[in-house]
Amino acid sequence: MVEPSDNDEAPDANRPAIQVRPREHALSPALLARVFHQPSLVYFNAVAEHLSIREAARRLNVASSAVTRQVAGLEDALGMELFQRDGRRLTLAPAGEILYRHSRRLIAPLEAAVSELDMLRGLKMGSIHIATVESVGLSFLPQLIADFGRRYPRLHLDVSVVSSADVIARLLDERADIGFGFITDAPRGIDVAVRRDVRIGVVMRPDHPLAAVPDLTLAGCLVHHIAVAKPEISIRDVIEPFLQRSAAMRLPLVEVDSIRMLVELALIGDHVSVMTPIGAQNEIRGGALLFRPLKDSGLPTNRFGLMVRAGGTLQFAPAVFYEHAKRHFEAIELPGAI
């Protein structure tokens, strides 16, 4: 349950006390309909999105105590707790997960209407929620965002760097408008606007012994120190069968959950890192690292995708960014792309 934090305003002695627990039974449907048309649902959505009363209050430009009162009132009306607090950490309760999933669908059309009205006034304001894997965030996404910002300086971008699986999850539950990630097949409910197959290989310093080997295989690399991604990074699923085949002959692996760490280990020179060149393209372009594709028979490519929710209509701001991103990818040459 949401309770005032130490940073909320002190309660007014003249105000009625807030019930500590929600009622045992929900209000009637007619009364609940009235509750849902009050600010409480807007306040709930803000807390659910940011999992912070203080941040929700800042975004809404109201006092933290006002947010707490509105959410507590909504919990009381429903007769269920919507949030759970573990120390200073706030999480959605099961009832909160359900309400947030549906309330986002209620509020999204209103946000779209506001964006279109702003467009009509010529303000061109709005927000775009982007979910991306780390390698894209380290390579071409910053330039894409910079170019977009110069053209649309009043559009707000919210970028989250997550795993490929979480990119899909955020698109499906409407926490993200646009997704950048690596996929094997397009999941149900997702449209892939741009697909590019990218070779898997190793990055290394130009003075590494393997740099002179013309046709590298993963087995050939395993006699050297290598670094690989942990299973939560999508490329690990692709290379795992090939690692297992050579388990007996390989040196101990360095496993990391960061593409940037793979790049840094390769730069030091003791390790070669198994990855696509996306995420290391600046170092490759500058000559600090080399990329060599692996020639293992049957090794698939890693498929990059620009993704949106299937069957949905993007609001003004995300739609503008989506078209900008598609044109950007049509004009650039992805390193390692087939």
Secondary structure, 3 states (H helix, E strand, C coil): CCCCCCCCCCCCCCCCCCCCCCCCCCCCHHHHHHHHCCHHHHHHHHHHHHCCHHHHHHHHCCCHHHHHHHHHHHHHHHCCCCEEEECCEEEECHHHHHHHHHHHHHHHHHHHHHHHHHHHHCCCCEEEEEEECHHHHHCCHHHHHHHHHHHCCCEEEEEEECCHHHHHHHHHCCCCCEEEEEECCCCCCEEEEEEEEECCEEEECCCCHHHHCCCCCHHHHCCCCEEEECCCCCHHHHHHHHHHHCCCCCCCCEEECCHHHHHHHHHHCCCEEEECCCCCHHHHHHCCCEEEECCCCCCCCEEEEEEEECCCCCCHHHHHHHHHHHHHHHHCCCCCEC
